[in-house]
Amino acid sequence: MIGQLSGILLPVLALASIGYAWRRFGFPFEREFVTRLIMNVCGPCLIIDSFAGLTLPIADIVNMFLASLAMFAVTIACAWAVLGVSGLPVRSFLPVLSIGNHGNMGLPLCVFAFGETGLALGVAVFVTTSVCQVTLTPMLQSEASPLRTLATTPVIYGAVIGAVVFAGDVHLPEWTAATIGLLGDVTMPLMLLALGNTLGGLRARRLPLALLLGATRLVIGFAVALGVAEFFGLEGIARSVLILQGAMPAAVFNYLFAARYDRDPNDVASIVLTSTLLSAATLPLLVSYALAIAG
C-alpha cells in the first residue's frame, strides 16, 4: 500500500514543488500564458482525447455528470449556510468554499490512481465544475454576463466535441488523434507546475480565519461527495473518483477570479493556500480510502 500511495502522490507533489521552487527562486514563469494554454488548447484536447478512447458504457458517464452536478449544487448550499452563520460576504467567499481544485490536483490524482478510466471519470467532474464556475462566479462577483463567459470558454467546446466523439463512436483521423493526444498529455504537468508556481506567490492573511475556512472546504467537499456517491449508487472507481475529486482543496482559479473582480483577493488567496497545505496531510488518508473502496 505504501508503494502504491507513493506512486500516486509523489509525482503530484514533485511537479507542484518544482513550480513552487521556480517561483521562490524568482525564475521567469509566464503564468498568464500557461493558464491560457491550459484552458484554451491543452485542456480541451485532454478532454477530447479522454472521451475518444473511453470504453465505459455511456450510462456510466452520464451518471457521473449528473452526480457531479448534484455534488456541486449541494456543496453550494452547504457553503452558503456556513457563510450565513459566519456573516462573511457570500459574493467573495462562496466560490472558494464550493469549488475544489478538480483540474490542477484532482485530475493527476485520478489518472495516477485509476488510469485512463479514472481520468475519463475525473474529466467528467472537472468539466461539470468548470461550467458551473464560469457561470456562477462572474454572476456573483461582477456584472459580466455568465452566458458570454460560458460561450468563450474552450473547455466547454472540448467537452461537447468529446461527447459527440464518444457517443457517436467517431474515429478521428490518425494524425488528428495523435496531435490531440500530444497536446492533452501536456496538460497535467503544466497544471501541477502552474499550481505550485501560484501557491509560491500566495501569502496567508488572517490566518485563523483562513485555516478555519480552509478546513471547512475540505470537510464539506468530502462529506457531500460521500453522500452524493451513496445517493447515486456509485460503485468501484466511479465512487472513488467522485469522492477524491470532491475532497480537493479550494481551486486556484477562485483566487484569480477574486483578484480580477476585487472580491477580497487576499482572504481568498489565504483560503486557497491553507486548504492546499492542509490537504497535504489528508491526501494519504483520502487516496488510501479511495483505493480501498475501488476494490
Backbone hydrogen bonds in HBPLUS format (Angstrom, degrees):
<---DONOR---> <-ACCEPTOR-->    atom                        ^
c    i                          cat <-CA-CA->   ^        H-A-AA   ^      H-
h    n   atom  resd res      DA  || num        DHA   H-A  angle D-A-AA Bond
n    s   type  num  typ     dist DA aas  dist angle  dist       angle   num
A0005-LEU N   A0001-MET O   2.85 MM   4  6.08 160.9  1.89 152.4 157.5     1
A0006-SER N   A0002-ILE O   2.90 MM   4  6.07 158.1  1.94 147.7 153.9     2
A0007-GLY N   A0003-GLY O   3.04 MM   4  6.23 155.3  2.11 143.9 150.0     3
A0008-ILE N   A0004-GLN O   3.21 MM   4  6.48 131.7  2.46 138.1 150.1     4
A0008-ILE N   A0005-LEU O   3.10 MM   3  5.17 135.0  2.31  97.5 109.9     5
A0009-LEU N   A0005-LEU O   2.83 MM   4  6.00 175.7  1.83 165.6 165.9     6
A0010-LEU N   A0006-SER O   2.96 MM   4  5.34 152.0  2.03 134.7 143.9     7
A0013-LEU N   A0009-LEU O   2.92 MM   4  6.16 169.5  1.93 163.3 166.3     8
A0014-ALA N   A0010-LEU O   2.74 MM   4  5.75 157.3  1.79 152.4 159.3     9
A0015-LEU N   A0011-PRO O   3.12 MM   4  6.19 169.8  2.13 146.6 148.5    10
A0016-ALA N   A0012-VAL O   3.12 MM   4  6.25 164.7  2.14 149.3 154.1    11
A0017-SER N   A0013-LEU O   2.84 MM   4  5.88 148.8  1.94 141.6 150.8    12
A0018-ILE N   A0014-ALA O   2.98 MM   4  6.27 146.7  2.10 144.7 153.2    13
A0019-GLY N   A0015-LEU O   3.13 MM   4  6.45 160.8  2.17 149.2 153.3    14
A0020-TYR N   A0016-ALA O   2.92 MM   4  6.20 150.4  2.01 144.2 153.0    15
A0021-ALA N   A0017-SER O   2.81 MM   4  6.01 167.2  1.82 152.8 155.8    16
A0022-TRP N   A0018-ILE O   2.86 MM   4  5.99 154.0  1.93 146.5 154.4    17
A0023-ARG N   A0019-GLY O   3.21 MM   4  6.43 151.3  2.30 138.9 145.0    18
A0024-ARG N   A0020-TYR O   2.96 MM   4  6.28 161.3  1.99 152.3 157.8    19
A0025-PHE N   A0021-ALA O   2.88 MM   4  6.00 149.9  1.97 152.1 158.4    20
A0027-PHE N   A0022-TRP O   3.15 MM   5  5.59 147.0  2.26 169.0 168.0    21
A0026-GLY N   A0023-ARG O   3.05 MM   3  5.15 152.4  2.13 102.4 111.1    22
A0031-ARG N   A0029-PHE O   2.83 MM   2  5.64 121.8  2.17 115.2  98.1    23
A0034-VAL N   A0030-GLU O   2.90 MM   4  6.21 166.4  1.92 159.3 163.4    24
A0035-THR N   A0031-ARG O   2.82 MM   4  5.94 163.3  1.84 152.2 156.9    25
A0036-ARG N   A0032-GLU O   2.99 MM   4  6.15 161.6  2.02 145.0 150.1    26
A0037-LEU N   A0033-PHE O   2.84 MM   4  6.06 154.7  1.91 149.9 157.7    27
A0038-ILE N   A0034-VAL O   2.92 MM   4  6.17 156.7  1.98 150.3 155.9    28
A0039-MET N   A0035-THR O   2.93 MM   4  6.12 177.3  1.93 157.8 158.5    29
A0040-ASN N   A0036-ARG O   2.79 MM   4  5.55 154.9  1.86 145.0 152.1    30
A0041-VAL N   A0037-LEU O   3.04 MM   4  5.36 148.7  2.14 129.0 136.4    31
A0042-CYS N   A0037-LEU O   2.91 MM   5  6.17 154.1  1.97 157.2 161.3    32
A0043-GLY N   A0038-ILE O   2.60 MM   5  5.04 148.1  1.70 140.5 148.7    33
A0045-CYS N   A0041-VAL O   3.18 MM   4  6.34 156.6  2.23 147.4 154.5    34
A0046-LEU N   A0042-CYS O   2.84 MM   4  6.12 151.6  1.92 152.3 160.6    35
A0047-ILE N   A0043-GLY O   3.04 MM   4  6.37 155.7  2.10 154.5 160.8    36
A0048-ILE N   A0044-PRO O   3.00 MM   4  6.27 167.4  2.01 153.2 155.9    37
A0049-ASP N   A0045-CYS O   2.86 MM   4  5.97 167.3  1.87 152.3 156.4    38
A0050-SER N   A0046-LEU O   2.89 MM   4  5.98 152.5  1.97 144.2 151.7    39
A0051-PHE N   A0047-ILE O   3.09 MM   4  6.33 163.7  2.12 153.7 156.8    40
A0052-ALA N   A0048-ILE O   2.86 MM   4  5.96 147.6  1.96 148.2 158.3    41
A0053-GLY N   A0049-ASP O   3.36 MM   4  6.46 149.6  2.46 142.3 146.7    42
A0054-LEU N   A0051-PHE O   3.28 MM   3  5.01 166.7  2.30 102.2 104.9    43
A0060-ASP N   A0057-PRO O   3.03 MM   3  5.53 135.7  2.23 110.0 120.6    44
A0062-VAL N   A0058-ILE O   2.98 MM   4  6.27 167.0  2.00 156.9 160.3    45
A0063-ASN N   A0059-ALA O   2.92 MM   4  6.00 156.2  1.98 141.7 148.7    46
A0064-MET N   A0060-ASP O   3.02 MM   4  6.22 145.2  2.15 136.9 145.9    47
A0065-PHE N   A0061-ILE O   2.94 MM   4  6.29 155.9  2.00 152.0 158.4    48
A0066-LEU N   A0062-VAL O   2.98 MM   4  6.26 162.5  2.01 152.6 157.0    49
A0067-ALA N   A0063-ASN O   2.89 MM   4  6.06 158.3  1.93 145.3 151.7    50
A0068-SER N   A0064-MET O   2.84 MM   4  5.98 155.2  1.91 146.5 153.4    51
A0069-LEU N   A0065-PHE O   2.97 MM   4  6.22 155.3  2.03 148.1 154.5    52
A0070-ALA N   A0066-LEU O   2.93 MM   4  6.19 158.7  1.98 148.9 154.8    53
A0071-MET N   A0067-ALA O   2.83 MM   4  6.02 155.3  1.89 146.6 153.9    54
A0072-PHE N   A0068-SER O   2.97 MM   4  6.19 154.1  2.04 144.8 151.3    55
A0073-ALA N   A0069-LEU O   3.02 MM   4  6.26 162.6  2.05 149.2 153.5    56
A0074-VAL N   A0070-ALA O   2.96 MM   4  6.14 168.6  1.97 156.3 158.8    57
A0075-THR N   A0071-MET O   2.97 MM   4  5.98 156.0  2.03 143.2 150.5    58
A0076-ILE N   A0072-PHE O   2.94 MM   4  6.15 156.6  2.00 149.2 155.2    59
A0077-ALA N   A0073-ALA O   3.09 MM   4  6.38 158.1  2.14 145.1 150.6    60
A0078-CYS N   A0074-VAL O   2.95 MM   4  6.23 160.3  1.99 152.0 156.7    61
A0079-ALA N   A0075-THR O   2.87 MM   4  6.04 166.8  1.89 154.6 158.5    62
A0080-TRP N   A0076-ILE O   2.87 MM   4  5.98 156.4  1.92 149.2 156.2    63
A0081-ALA N   A0077-ALA O   3.05 MM   4  6.26 152.7  2.13 142.8 149.8    64
A0082-VAL N   A0078-CYS O   3.01 MM   4  6.34 155.7  2.07 149.3 155.6    65
A0083-LEU N   A0079-ALA O   2.96 MM   4  6.22 161.8  1.99 152.1 156.6    66
A0084-GLY N   A0080-TRP O   2.85 MM   4  6.05 146.6  1.96 143.7 153.7    67
A0085-VAL N   A0081-ALA O   3.06 MM   4  6.32 152.5  2.13 147.3 153.3    68
A0086-SER N   A0082-VAL O   2.98 MM   4  6.20 156.6  2.04 147.0 154.0    69
A0087-GLY N   A0083-LEU O   2.83 MM   4  5.73 135.0  2.03 141.8 151.4    70
A0093-PHE N   A0089-PRO O   3.11 MM   4  6.26 167.7  2.13 155.6 159.3    71
A0094-LEU N   A0090-VAL O   2.91 MM   4  5.11 157.3  1.97 142.3 143.5    72
A0097-LEU N   A0093-PHE O   3.22 MM   4  6.34 145.6  2.34 149.4 157.5    73
A0098-SER N   A0094-LEU O   3.07 MM   4  6.05 130.1  2.33 144.1 157.4    74
A0098-SER N   A0095-PRO O   3.08 MM   3  5.05 134.9  2.29  96.0 109.1    75
A0099-ILE N   A0095-PRO O   2.85 MM   4  5.65 158.8  1.90 162.1 161.9    76
A0251-ALA N   A0099-ILE O   3.07 MM 152  6.08 161.9  2.11 147.8 144.1    77
A0102-HIS N   A0100-GLY O   2.91 MM   2  5.55 136.2  2.11 103.0  90.3    78
A0101-ASN N   A0249-PRO O   2.72 MM 148  5.75 137.5  1.89 167.5 174.6    79
A0106-GLY N   A0101-ASN O   3.01 MM   5  6.18 155.3  2.07 150.9 155.7    80
A0107-LEU N   A0102-HIS O   3.08 MM   5  6.19 123.5  2.41 126.6 137.9    81
A0109-LEU N   A0105-MET O   3.32 MM   4  6.48 162.0  2.36 149.2 154.3    82
A0110-CYS N   A0106-GLY O   2.93 MM   4  6.18 156.9  1.98 154.2 161.2    83
A0111-VAL N   A0107-LEU O   3.00 MM   4  6.25 161.6  2.03 158.2 162.2    84
A0112-PHE N   A0108-PRO O   2.93 MM   4  6.04 163.1  1.96 151.9 156.8    85
A0113-ALA N   A0109-LEU O   2.92 MM   4  5.90 148.1  2.02 143.5 152.1    86
A0114-PHE N   A0110-CYS O   2.83 MM   4  5.70 158.8  1.87 144.2 150.7    87
A0115-GLY N   A0111-VAL O   2.88 MM   4  4.44 134.0  2.09 124.9 125.4    88
A0118-GLY N   A0114-PHE O   3.25 MM   4  4.53 159.7  2.30 112.3 111.4    89
A0119-LEU N   A0115-GLY O   2.94 MM   4  6.25 150.3  2.03 148.4 157.9    90
A0120-ALA N   A0116-GLU O   2.98 MM   4  6.21 165.0  2.01 150.3 152.8    91
A0121-LEU N   A0117-THR O   3.06 MM   4  6.28 166.9  2.08 153.1 156.6    92
A0122-GLY N   A0118-GLY O   2.80 MM   4  5.83 151.0  1.88 142.1 151.5    93
A0123-VAL N   A0119-LEU O   2.77 MM   4  5.96 146.4  1.88 148.4 157.7    94
A0124-ALA N   A0120-ALA O   3.16 MM   4  6.48 145.0  2.29 139.0 147.3    95
A0125-VAL N   A0121-LEU O   3.35 MM   4  6.77 150.4  2.45 142.8 148.9    96
A0126-PHE N   A0122-GLY O   2.94 MM   4  6.20 162.8  1.97 149.2 154.6    97
A0127-VAL N   A0123-VAL O   2.78 MM   4  5.91 167.2  1.79 158.6 160.3    98
A0128-THR N   A0124-ALA O   3.17 MM   4  6.22 164.8  2.19 140.7 145.3    99
A0129-THR N   A0125-VAL O   2.97 MM   4  6.15 167.9  1.98 155.5 158.7   100
A0130-SER N   A0126-PHE O   2.86 MM   4  6.00 155.0  1.92 147.2 154.9   101
A0131-VAL N   A0127-VAL O   2.96 MM   4  6.17 164.0  1.99 155.7 158.7   102
A0132-CYS N   A0128-THR O   3.05 MM   4  6.29 164.5  2.07 148.8 153.3   103
A0133-GLN N   A0129-THR O   2.74 MM   4  5.88 153.1  1.81 148.7 157.0   104
A0134-VAL N   A0130-SER O   2.99 MM   4  6.16 172.2  2.00 155.0 155.9   105
A0135-THR N   A0131-VAL O   3.17 MM   4  6.23 124.4  2.50 135.6 149.2   106
A0135-THR N   A0132-CYS O   3.30 MM   3  5.12 138.5  2.48  90.9 102.5   107
A0136-LEU N   A0132-CYS O   2.74 MM   4  5.78 171.4  1.75 154.7 157.7   108
A0137-THR N   A0133-GLN O   2.96 MM   4  5.60 154.7  2.03 143.1 150.5   109
A0140-LEU N   A0136-LEU O   2.91 MM   4  6.16 146.0  2.03 153.8 164.3   110
A0141-GLN N   A0137-THR O   2.81 MM   4  5.84 173.4  1.82 164.5 166.3   111
A0142-SER N   A0138-PRO O   3.00 MM   4  5.18 140.6  2.16 133.6 136.7   112
A0149-THR N   A0145-SER O   3.05 MM   4  6.37 161.6  2.09 152.1 157.2   113
A0150-LEU N   A0146-PRO O   2.84 MM   4  6.00 154.6  1.90 143.7 151.1   114
A0151-ALA N   A0147-LEU O   2.88 MM   4  6.06 153.8  1.95 143.7 150.6   115
A0152-THR N   A0148-ARG O   3.11 MM   4  6.30 129.4  2.37 140.3 152.4   116
A0152-THR N   A0149-THR O   3.24 MM   3  5.26 138.9  2.42  95.3 106.5   117
A0153-THR N   A0150-LEU O   3.28 MM   3  5.34 156.7  2.34 112.8 110.9   118
A0156-ILE N   A0153-THR O   3.02 MM   3  5.84 145.1  2.15 124.7 131.5   119
A0157-TYR N   A0154-PRO O   3.00 MM   3  5.12 114.5  2.44  98.9 114.4   120
A0158-GLY N   A0154-PRO O   2.91 MM   4  6.25 153.8  1.98 154.6 162.9   121
A0159-ALA N   A0155-VAL O   2.96 MM   4  6.22 149.9  2.05 144.3 151.9   122
A0160-VAL N   A0156-ILE O   2.98 MM   4  6.33 153.9  2.05 147.4 154.4   123
A0161-ILE N   A0157-TYR O   2.91 MM   4  6.09 169.2  1.92 152.2 155.0   124
A0162-GLY N   A0158-GLY O   2.84 MM   4  5.93 160.2  1.88 144.7 151.3   125
A0163-ALA N   A0159-ALA O   2.87 MM   4  5.99 153.8  1.94 143.3 150.4   126
A0164-VAL N   A0160-VAL O   2.98 MM   4  6.24 156.2  2.04 148.6 154.7   127
A0165-VAL N   A0161-ILE O   2.92 MM   4  6.15 164.0  1.94 154.4 158.8   128
A0166-PHE N   A0162-GLY O   2.89 MM   4  6.04 157.6  1.94 146.5 152.9   129
A0167-ALA N   A0163-ALA O   2.78 MM   4  5.83 171.9  1.79 153.0 155.4   130
A0168-GLY N   A0164-VAL O   2.86 MM   4  5.60 154.6  1.92 140.5 148.5   131
A0170-VAL N   A0165-VAL O   2.96 MM   5  4.74 151.6  2.04 134.4 142.0   132
A0169-ASP N   A0166-PHE O   3.30 MM   3  5.19 157.6  2.36  98.9 105.4   133
A0176-THR N   A0173-PRO O   3.00 MM   3  5.25 118.1  2.39 103.5 119.2   134
A0177-ALA N   A0173-PRO O   2.90 MM   4  6.17 167.7  1.92 167.1 170.6   135
A0178-ALA N   A0174-GLU O   2.93 MM   4  6.09 157.3  1.98 147.8 154.3   136
A0179-THR N   A0175-TRP O   3.00 MM   4  6.12 156.6  2.06 141.0 147.0   137
A0180-ILE N   A0176-THR O   2.94 MM   4  6.13 171.0  1.95 156.2 158.7   138
A0181-GLY N   A0177-ALA O   2.86 MM   4  5.94 153.6  1.93 142.4 150.5   139
A0182-LEU N   A0178-ALA O   2.96 MM   4  6.16 155.7  2.02 146.2 151.8   140
A0183-LEU N   A0179-THR O   3.07 MM   4  6.33 166.7  2.09 154.4 157.4   141
A0184-GLY N   A0180-ILE O   2.86 MM   4  6.00 154.0  1.93 146.4 154.6   142
A0185-ASP N   A0181-GLY O   2.92 MM   4  6.07 147.0  2.03 144.1 152.5   143
A0186-VAL N   A0183-LEU O   3.25 MM   3  5.43 141.2  2.41  99.4 109.6   144
A0187-THR N   A0184-GLY O   3.10 MM   3  5.41 147.5  2.21 107.7 116.8   145
A0190-LEU N   A0186-VAL O   3.19 MM   4  6.29 166.0  2.21 158.1 162.4   146
A0191-MET N   A0187-THR O   2.82 MM   4  6.02 155.8  1.88 155.0 163.0   147
A0192-LEU N   A0188-MET O   3.03 MM   4  6.21 163.4  2.06 153.6 156.3   148
A0193-LEU N   A0189-PRO O   2.97 MM   4  6.16 161.8  2.00 151.4 156.8   149
A0194-ALA N   A0190-LEU O   2.83 MM   4  5.94 161.6  1.87 150.2 155.8   150
A0195-LEU N   A0191-MET O   2.83 MM   4  6.01 148.6  1.93 142.3 151.6   151
A0196-GLY N   A0192-LEU O   3.01 MM   4  6.23 171.6  2.02 152.3 152.9   152
A0197-ASN N   A0193-LEU O   2.92 MM   4  6.07 158.3  1.96 147.3 154.1   153
A0198-THR N   A0194-ALA O   2.91 MM   4  6.00 157.9  1.96 146.7 152.0   154
A0199-LEU N   A0195-LEU O   2.96 MM   4  6.17 165.7  1.98 154.8 159.0   155
A0200-GLY N   A0196-GLY O   2.99 MM   4  6.13 143.5  2.13 141.2 150.8   156
A0201-GLY N   A0198-THR O   3.01 MM   3  5.40 149.1  2.11 107.8 117.0   157
A0202-LEU N   A0199-LEU O   3.18 MM   3  5.19 157.7  2.23 103.2 109.9   158
A0210-ALA N   A0206-ARG O   3.01 MM   4  6.21 162.7  2.04 152.8 158.2   159
A0211-LEU N   A0207-LEU O   2.82 MM   4  5.97 163.7  1.84 161.4 164.4   160
A0212-LEU N   A0208-PRO O   3.01 MM   4  6.18 159.9  2.06 146.2 151.9   161
A0213-LEU N   A0209-LEU O   2.92 MM   4  6.12 170.3  1.93 156.7 158.9   162
A0214-GLY N   A0210-ALA O   2.76 MM   4  5.75 149.1  1.85 142.7 152.7   163
A0215-ALA N   A0211-LEU O   2.93 MM   4  6.01 161.0  1.96 145.4 150.0   164
A0216-THR N   A0212-LEU O   2.93 MM   4  6.10 149.4  2.02 139.5 149.1   165
A0217-ARG N   A0213-LEU O   2.92 MM   4  6.11 151.5  2.00 143.2 149.4   166
A0218-LEU N   A0214-GLY O   3.33 MM   4  6.67 155.7  2.39 142.4 147.4   167
A0219-VAL N   A0215-ALA O   2.98 MM   4  6.25 162.2  2.01 154.1 159.0   168
A0220-ILE N   A0216-THR O   2.87 MM   4  5.93 173.6  1.88 156.9 159.1   169
A0221-GLY N   A0217-ARG O   3.02 MM   4  5.99 163.4  2.04 143.3 148.8   170
A0222-PHE N   A0218-LEU O   3.07 MM   4  6.18 164.9  2.09 146.3 150.0   171
A0223-ALA N   A0219-VAL O   2.96 MM   4  6.05 172.8  1.96 156.9 159.3   172
A0224-VAL N   A0220-ILE O   2.91 MM   4  5.93 169.1  1.93 156.6 160.0   173
A0225-ALA N   A0221-GLY O   3.09 MM   4  6.08 162.6  2.12 142.3 147.8   174
A0226-LEU N   A0222-PHE O   2.95 MM   4  6.10 157.5  2.00 150.2 156.5   175
A0227-GLY N   A0223-ALA O   3.04 MM   4  6.27 161.2  2.08 147.1 151.9   176
A0228-VAL N   A0224-VAL O   2.85 MM   4  6.06 164.1  1.88 158.3 162.7   177
A0229-ALA N   A0225-ALA O   2.90 MM   4  5.95 160.8  1.94 146.7 152.3   178
A0230-GLU N   A0226-LEU O   3.13 MM   4  6.31 151.5  2.21 141.8 149.1   179
A0231-PHE N   A0227-GLY O   2.94 MM   4  6.17 158.6  1.98 147.0 153.2   180
A0232-PHE N   A0228-VAL O   2.92 MM   4  6.11 161.4  1.96 155.4 158.9   181
A0234-LEU N   A0229-ALA O   2.97 MM   5  5.21 150.8  2.05 154.2 158.0   182
A0233-GLY N   A0230-GLU O   3.14 MM   3  5.03 150.2  2.23  97.6 106.6   183
A0240-SER N   A0236-GLY O   3.14 MM   4  6.44 162.2  2.17 150.7 156.1   184
A0241-VAL N   A0237-ILE O   2.80 MM   4  5.97 163.5  1.82 158.3 162.1   185
A0242-LEU N   A0238-ALA O   3.11 MM   4  6.24 165.5  2.13 147.9 151.5   186
A0243-ILE N   A0239-ARG O   3.13 MM   4  6.31 165.5  2.15 150.2 154.1   187
A0244-LEU N   A0240-SER O   2.81 MM   4  5.91 160.1  1.85 150.4 157.1   188
A0245-GLN N   A0241-VAL O   2.83 MM   4  5.92 168.0  1.85 152.7 156.1   189
A0246-GLY N   A0242-LEU O   2.82 MM   4  5.86 154.5  1.89 142.1 150.4   190
A0247-ALA N   A0243-ILE O   3.10 MM   4  6.15 142.8  2.25 143.5 150.4   191
A0248-MET N   A0245-GLN O   3.26 MM   3  5.53 162.4  2.29 115.6 115.3   192
A0254-ASN N   A0251-ALA O   3.08 MM   3  5.61 152.2  2.16 109.8 117.6   193
A0255-TYR N   A0252-VAL O   2.93 MM   3  5.50 131.0  2.18 113.2 124.4   194
A0256-LEU N   A0252-VAL O   3.29 MM   4  6.74 154.5  2.36 144.3 151.6   195
A0257-PHE N   A0253-PHE O   2.94 MM   4  6.11 161.1  1.97 150.6 154.3   196
A0258-ALA N   A0254-ASN O   2.98 MM   4  6.12 160.6  2.02 142.4 148.4   197
A0259-ALA N   A0255-TYR O   2.83 MM   4  6.01 155.7  1.89 151.7 157.8   198
A0260-ARG N   A0256-LEU O   3.01 MM   4  6.15 152.7  2.08 139.5 147.3   199
A0261-TYR N   A0257-PHE O   2.94 MM   4  6.17 158.1  1.98 155.3 160.3   200
A0262-ASP N   A0258-ALA O   2.77 MM   4  5.49 105.7  2.33 133.7 149.5   201
A0263-ARG N   A0258-ALA O   2.88 MM   5  4.76 158.6  1.92 134.5 141.6   202
A0268-VAL N   A0264-ASP O   3.03 MM   4  6.25 165.3  2.06 158.7 163.5   203
A0269-ALA N   A0265-PRO O   2.82 MM   4  5.91 157.7  1.87 145.5 151.8   204
A0270-SER N   A0266-ASN O   3.04 MM   4  6.26 150.0  2.13 140.3 148.1   205
A0271-ILE N   A0267-ASP O   3.04 MM   4  6.39 150.2  2.13 147.4 154.9   206
A0272-VAL N   A0268-VAL O   2.95 MM   4  6.26 162.8  1.98 155.0 159.5   207
A0273-LEU N   A0269-ALA O   2.92 MM   4  6.10 162.6  1.95 149.7 154.6   208
A0274-THR N   A0270-SER O   2.88 MM   4  6.02 172.2  1.88 151.1 153.5   209
A0275-SER N   A0271-ILE O   2.91 MM   4  5.85 162.4  1.94 147.1 152.7   210
A0276-THR N   A0272-VAL O   3.12 MM   4  6.13 149.7  2.21 138.9 147.0   211
A0277-LEU N   A0273-LEU O   2.96 MM   4  6.23 157.9  2.01 150.8 157.1   212
A0278-LEU N   A0274-THR O   2.83 MM   4  5.99 160.7  1.87 149.6 155.3   213
A0279-SER N   A0275-SER O   2.95 MM   4  6.04 144.9  2.08 134.9 144.5   214
A0280-ALA N   A0277-LEU O   3.14 MM   3  5.29 139.4  2.31  98.2 109.5   215
A0281-ALA N   A0278-LEU O   3.02 MM   3  5.56 141.7  2.17 110.0 119.6   216
A0282-THR N   A0278-LEU O   3.28 MM   4  6.68 145.5  2.41 139.0 148.9   217
A0283-LEU N   A0279-SER O   2.74 MM   4  5.57 146.1  1.85 152.3 156.2   218
A0286-LEU N   A0282-THR O   2.86 MM   4  6.05 162.7  1.89 158.3 164.2   219
A0287-VAL N   A0283-LEU O   2.76 MM   4  5.84 175.2  1.77 163.5 163.9   220
A0288-SER N   A0284-PRO O   3.02 MM   4  6.01 154.8  2.08 137.8 145.5   221
A0289-TYR N   A0285-LEU O   2.96 MM   4  6.13 158.1  2.01 146.4 152.2   222
A0290-ALA N   A0286-LEU O   2.89 MM   4  6.16 158.1  1.94 148.6 155.1   223
A0291-LEU N   A0287-VAL O   2.87 MM   4  6.07 159.6  1.91 151.7 156.6   224
A0292-ALA N   A0288-SER O   2.98 MM   4  6.15 153.9  2.04 144.6 152.1   225
A0293-ILE N   A0289-TYR O   3.02 MM   4  6.30 163.3  2.05 157.0 159.4   226
A0294-ALA N   A0290-ALA O   3.10 MM   4  6.14 132.6  2.34 137.3 149.4   227
A0295-GLY N   A0292-ALA O   3.29 MM   3  5.56 150.6  2.38 101.4 109.7   228
